Amino acid sequence: MDLRHLRYVVAAARNGSFSAAGNELNVGQPIISKRIRELEDELGVFLFDRATSGARLTPTGEEFVVGARRILDAAQRLSERAKASGAGKTGRLVIGFYKSMSSGCFRAALKTFRTNFPGVEVELLEASYAELKAGVMSGTIDLAIVVADTGRTELLDSLPLWSSQLMVALPEDHALAEKTPVYWPELKGERFLVSHDDPGPDIRNVIVRHLAAPSDHPEIIMRQLSRESILAEVASGQGISLQCEGPHIVPERGVTLRPVHDGSGGIRLGYIACWRPDNANPVLKNFFDTFPR
């Protein structure tokens, strides 16, 4: 007995005729008759009473058809779920990102994805760069969103997503608070407050790259503080800070935000998604297609 036999029986019962069942299933009437007879021989019972006027279910056949319909419906649902899973419409996706990141681009894409693929469970995980990379490598995280250039993440595939304007947070009474934009040479001699949390180390590297010279090293103070606490320190006059532009930046009272430029224009930090090359989760492609880039 297989699903084909069950389909023939259910179609014959619905149509009251083997020939009509054949027309519905696009199968010759002799094949329908033969397969149902094979099934009856296997079961040792008659499912239909044959007559020139058609085929009518026996009492045993009526009971059999009820169960057959249930099996066919369950098989159809199972097939649909498998196809949806293979197309990335159902399943689970674990996304890791920095504790300090709440980019509008990321949140908008996440909302769109959840709307378009309600059958996918999205689990979010905040962690440091090292923890995110380790999670992706071990397979506990499907993809991580980090500040980096493509190619930085060794052994992982990566895709550029978006970039954010670099902003300088200044005390509102700072001499540069009225300037828009602020240029790198104007930041020489300043005391930079940088969080140990990512993307703090990346921002530190940006400061060193633009301001360090053989005889001139910028003063960079690394602190185990959140973004909000760093901005509070800026407000109290303890230094200045660089932050990525975004709706998540709510300046503390007493803090002014200004874009940072060099000779080519605004300084932007790029975000990428990275994942293991052998990650076969079909949900990944659908998530990438959601991102505006």
C-alpha positions as CSV (number, residue, x, y, z in Angstrom):
1,M,0.0,0.0,0.0
2,D,1.3,3.5,-0.9
3,L,-0.1,7.0,-1.2
4,R,-1.0,6.4,-4.8
5,H,-3.4,3.6,-3.8
6,L,-5.0,5.8,-1.3
7,R,-5.5,8.6,-3.8
8,Y,-7.2,6.2,-6.2
9,V,-9.5,4.9,-3.6
10,V,-10.5,8.4,-2.4
11,A,-11.0,9.7,-5.9
12,A,-13.1,6.7,-6.8
13,A,-15.2,7.2,-3.7
14,R,-15.7,10.9,-4.4
15,N,-16.7,10.3,-8.0
16,G,-18.6,7.0,-7.6
17,S,-16.9,5.6,-10.6
18,F,-13.4,4.3,-11.5
19,S,-13.6,5.9,-15.0
20,A,-14.5,9.3,-13.4
21,A,-11.7,8.9,-10.9
22,G,-9.3,8.2,-13.8
23,N,-10.4,11.4,-15.6
24,E,-9.8,13.4,-12.4
25,L,-6.4,12.1,-11.9
26,N,-5.5,11.9,-15.6
27,V,-5.0,8.1,-15.3
28,G,-6.6,5.4,-17.4
29,Q,-9.6,3.6,-15.9
30,P,-8.0,0.1,-16.2
31,I,-5.1,1.4,-14.0
32,I,-7.4,2.7,-11.4
33,S,-9.3,-0.6,-11.3
34,K,-6.2,-2.7,-11.2
35,R,-4.5,-0.7,-8.4
36,I,-7.7,-0.7,-6.2
37,R,-8.0,-4.5,-6.8
38,E,-4.4,-4.9,-5.7
39,L,-5.1,-3.0,-2.6
40,E,-8.2,-5.1,-1.8
41,D,-6.2,-8.3,-2.3
42,E,-3.5,-7.0,0.0
43,L,-6.0,-6.1,2.7
44,G,-8.2,-9.2,2.1
45,V,-11.4,-7.1,2.0
46,F,-13.6,-5.5,-0.6
47,L,-13.7,-1.7,-0.6
48,F,-16.1,-1.2,-3.4
49,D,-19.2,-2.9,-4.8
50,R,-18.7,-2.9,-8.6
51,A,-21.7,-2.4,-10.9
52,T,-22.3,-1.2,-14.4
53,S,-23.7,2.0,-12.9
54,G,-20.5,2.7,-11.0
55,A,-18.6,1.8,-7.9
56,R,-20.1,2.1,-4.4
57,L,-18.2,1.9,-1.1
58,T,-18.8,-1.1,1.1
59,P,-19.1,-0.5,4.8
60,T,-15.5,-1.5,5.2
61,G,-14.6,0.8,2.3
62,E,-16.4,3.8,4.0
63,E,-14.4,3.3,7.1
64,F,-11.2,2.9,5.1
65,V,-11.8,6.1,3.1
66,V,-12.1,8.2,6.3
67,G,-8.6,7.1,7.4
68,A,-7.2,7.4,3.9
69,R,-8.3,11.1,3.6
70,R,-6.6,11.8,6.9
71,I,-3.4,10.2,5.7
72,L,-3.5,12.1,2.4
73,D,-4.2,15.4,4.2
74,A,-1.3,14.8,6.6
75,A,1.0,13.9,3.7
76,Q,0.0,17.1,1.9
77,R,0.7,19.3,4.9
78,L,4.0,17.5,5.4
79,S,5.0,18.1,1.8
80,E,4.0,21.8,2.0
81,R,6.1,22.3,5.2
82,A,9.1,20.6,3.6
83,K,8.8,22.8,0.5
84,A,8.4,25.9,2.6
85,S,11.4,24.9,4.7
86,G,13.5,24.3,1.6
87,A,12.5,27.7,0.3
88,G,13.5,29.4,3.6
89,K,9.9,30.3,4.4
90,T,9.9,28.4,7.7
91,G,12.7,27.4,10.1
92,R,14.9,29.3,12.5
93,L,17.6,32.0,12.1
94,V,20.0,33.1,14.8
95,I,21.4,36.6,14.3
96,G,24.2,38.1,16.4
97,F,25.1,41.7,16.6
98,Y,27.0,44.2,18.9
99,K,25.5,45.1,22.2
100,S,25.7,48.7,21.3
101,M,24.2,48.4,17.9
102,S,20.6,49.3,17.2
103,S,20.8,50.6,13.6
104,G,17.7,51.8,11.9
105,C,18.7,49.8,8.8
106,F,18.9,46.6,10.8
107,R,15.7,47.1,12.6
108,A,13.8,48.0,9.5
109,A,15.1,45.0,7.6
110,L,14.3,42.7,10.6
111,K,10.7,44.1,10.7
112,T,10.2,43.5,7.0
113,F,11.7,40.0,7.1
114,R,9.4,39.0,10.0
115,T,6.4,40.4,8.1
116,N,7.3,38.5,4.9
117,F,8.3,35.3,6.6
118,P,6.1,34.8,9.6
119,G,6.9,31.1,9.7
120,V,10.6,31.8,10.5
121,E,11.6,32.1,14.2
122,V,14.3,34.8,14.5
123,E,16.5,34.7,17.6
124,L,18.6,37.7,18.3
125,L,21.8,37.6,20.3
126,E,23.9,40.6,21.5
127,A,27.6,39.9,22.1
128,S,31.2,41.2,21.4
129,Y,33.0,40.7,18.1
130,A,35.0,37.8,19.4
131,E,31.9,36.1,20.8
132,L,30.0,36.6,17.6
133,K,32.8,35.2,15.4
134,A,33.2,32.2,17.7
135,G,29.4,31.6,17.6
136,V,29.4,31.7,13.8
137,M,32.4,29.4,13.6
138,S,30.8,26.9,16.0
139,G,27.4,27.0,14.2
140,T,25.4,28.4,17.1
141,I,24.9,31.7,15.3
142,D,23.8,31.7,11.6
143,L,25.1,35.1,10.8
144,A,26.7,38.0,12.7
145,I,26.4,41.7,11.8
146,V,29.6,43.6,12.7
147,V,31.6,46.7,11.8
148,A,34.3,45.6,9.3
149,D,35.4,45.5,5.8
150,T,34.6,42.4,3.7
151,G,37.5,40.0,3.9
152,R,38.4,40.9,7.6
153,T,36.5,37.9,8.8
154,E,38.9,35.0,7.9
155,L,37.3,31.6,7.1
156,L,33.9,33.2,6.9
157,D,31.9,34.5,3.9
158,S,30.8,38.2,4.2
159,L,28.5,40.6,2.5
160,P,28.4,44.5,2.9
161,L,25.1,45.8,4.2
162,W,25.2,49.5,5.0
163,S,27.4,52.2,6.4
164,S,27.0,54.8,9.1
165,Q,28.3,58.4,9.3
166,L,30.9,58.8,12.1
167,M,29.8,61.6,14.5
168,V,31.8,63.3,17.2
169,A,30.1,63.9,20.6
170,L,31.2,67.2,22.1
171,P,30.3,69.0,25.3
172,E,27.9,71.7,24.3
173,D,30.3,74.4,25.4
174,H,33.2,73.0,23.4
175,A,34.9,75.3,20.9
176,L,33.9,73.0,18.0
177,A,30.3,72.6,19.0
178,E,29.2,75.3,16.5
179,K,31.1,73.7,13.6
180,T,29.4,71.5,11.0
181,P,31.2,69.4,10.0
182,V,34.3,68.9,12.2
183,Y,37.5,67.9,10.4
184,W,40.1,65.5,11.7
185,P,42.9,68.1,12.2
186,E,40.6,70.0,14.5
187,L,40.4,67.0,16.8
188,K,44.2,66.9,17.4
189,G,45.0,67.2,21.1
190,E,41.6,66.1,22.2
191,R,40.9,63.4,24.9
192,F,38.9,60.6,23.3
193,L,36.6,58.4,25.5
194,V,36.1,55.0,23.9
195,S,34.1,52.0,25.1
196,H,35.7,48.6,25.4
197,D,32.4,47.2,23.9
198,D,32.2,46.8,20.2
199,P,32.5,48.8,17.9
200,G,34.7,50.7,20.4
201,P,37.9,48.9,19.3
202,D,37.1,49.7,15.7
203,I,36.5,53.3,16.5
204,R,39.8,53.4,18.3
205,N,41.6,52.1,15.2
206,V,39.9,54.9,13.1
207,I,41.2,57.5,15.6
208,V,44.7,56.1,15.4
209,R,44.6,55.9,11.6
210,H,43.6,59.5,11.2
211,L,45.4,61.3,14.0
212,A,48.5,59.2,15.0
213,A,51.9,60.5,13.8
214,P,55.5,59.6,14.8
215,S,55.6,62.5,17.2
216,D,51.9,62.9,17.9
217,H,49.8,60.2,19.5
218,P,46.1,60.9,20.3
219,E,45.0,60.5,23.9
220,I,42.5,57.6,23.9
221,I,40.9,56.5,27.1
222,M,39.3,53.0,27.0
223,R,36.5,52.5,29.5
224,Q,34.2,49.6,30.4
225,L,31.2,51.8,29.9
226,S,28.0,51.7,27.8
227,R,27.4,54.2,25.0
228,E,25.0,56.1,27.3
229,S,27.6,56.3,30.1
230,I,30.3,57.5,27.6
231,L,28.0,60.3,26.5
232,A,27.3,61.2,30.1
233,E,31.1,61.5,30.6
234,V,31.3,63.7,27.6
235,A,28.6,66.0,29.0
236,S,30.5,66.3,32.2
237,G,33.6,67.5,30.3
238,Q,35.8,64.4,30.7
239,G,36.5,64.3,27.0
240,I,34.9,63.7,23.6
241,S,33.7,60.6,21.9
242,L,33.1,59.2,18.4
243,Q,29.8,57.4,17.7
244,C,28.1,55.8,14.7
245,E,25.2,57.9,13.5
246,G,21.8,56.3,13.9
247,P,18.4,56.7,15.6
248,H,19.8,54.9,18.7
249,I,22.0,57.9,19.5
250,V,20.1,60.1,21.9
251,P,22.5,62.8,23.0
252,E,22.8,63.4,26.7
253,R,21.8,66.8,28.0
254,G,24.9,68.9,27.5
255,V,26.2,66.9,24.4
256,T,26.4,68.1,20.8
257,L,26.8,65.7,17.9
258,R,28.7,66.8,14.8
259,P,29.7,64.8,11.6
260,V,33.4,64.1,11.2
261,H,34.9,64.7,7.7
262,D,38.2,64.4,6.0
263,G,39.3,66.0,2.7
264,S,37.0,63.5,0.8
265,G,33.9,64.1,2.8
266,G,32.2,62.3,5.7
267,I,33.8,59.4,7.4
268,R,31.6,56.2,7.3
269,L,31.9,52.9,9.1
270,G,30.7,49.9,7.1
271,Y,28.7,47.0,8.5
272,I,28.9,43.5,7.1
273,A,27.1,40.2,7.6
274,C,29.3,37.2,8.0
275,W,28.5,33.5,8.1
276,R,30.1,30.1,7.6
277,P,30.5,29.1,4.0
278,D,29.0,25.7,4.7
279,N,25.9,27.1,6.4
280,A,23.0,25.5,4.4
281,N,20.2,27.3,6.2
282,P,17.9,28.3,3.3
283,V,16.5,31.2,5.5
284,L,19.8,33.1,5.0
285,K,19.3,34.1,1.4
286,N,15.8,35.4,2.1
287,F,17.2,37.5,5.0
288,F,19.9,39.0,2.8
289,D,17.3,39.8,0.1
290,T,15.4,41.9,2.7
291,F,18.4,44.2,3.4
292,P,18.5,47.6,1.6
293,R,22.0,48.0,0.3
